[in-house]
Amino acid sequence: MLTALSQAEGPFLLWVQETVRNAVLDPVMALYTQLGNAGLLWIVLCGLMLLFPKTRKAGIAGAVGLVFSLLFTNILIKHLVNRTRPWLVLEGLVPLVVERDPNSFPSGHTSAAFAAAAAWYHTLPRKWMGAAGLALAALMGLSRLYVGVHFPSDVLCGFLVGTLCGELAWWLCRKWEERREALRS
């Protein structure tokens, strides 16, 4: 099934490579996508949020979401599905960045981005901040397609898994907070 899906998605990646890529965007998208390596961008942002009382809850929820994303995406699903990276099966596709993990499905970068962003959306003090996090996460997913290291279905599944991880983290943090309040009463 994944082979047929890869064949259907391949022309889109080749179209991006031939039509959308350009000398201005290539280094920008390559740099941005690499900021997501090992969840670095999201870890740093969560760490910064922990420094301020108004955003501390968001930092904690985002970090919990990142842990869930790591467990479900990188440790569980990627190894169960074992889908090959697009440039290894799609003739003519040239990735713009080096990817050491041979497993493509789902996108760990996208999952981590949406795990943090979904948690932040519910916990940051201003809704525009949460919306900005979601926009950054969407850009991460698009960057993975742009640089040619994921199929669109990898990114879509990364979005879904990451969002669920972020929602679960937010729910658990909220329940923990409710329990703390109940114990204080």
Secondary structure as GFF3:
##gff-version 3
##sequence-region A 1 185
A	DSSP	alpha_helix	2	15	.	.	.	ID=ss1
A	DSSP	pi_helix	16	20	.	.	.	ID=ss2
A	DSSP	alpha_helix	25	35	.	.	.	ID=ss3
A	DSSP	three_ten_helix	37	39	.	.	.	ID=ss4
A	DSSP	alpha_helix	40	50	.	.	.	ID=ss5
A	DSSP	alpha_helix	56	69	.	.	.	ID=ss6
A	DSSP	pi_helix	70	77	.	.	.	ID=ss7
A	DSSP	alpha_helix	78	81	.	.	.	ID=ss8
A	DSSP	alpha_helix	86	89	.	.	.	ID=ss9
A	DSSP	alpha_helix	108	123	.	.	.	ID=ss10
A	DSSP	alpha_helix	127	146	.	.	.	ID=ss11
A	DSSP	alpha_helix	152	184	.	.	.	ID=ss12
###
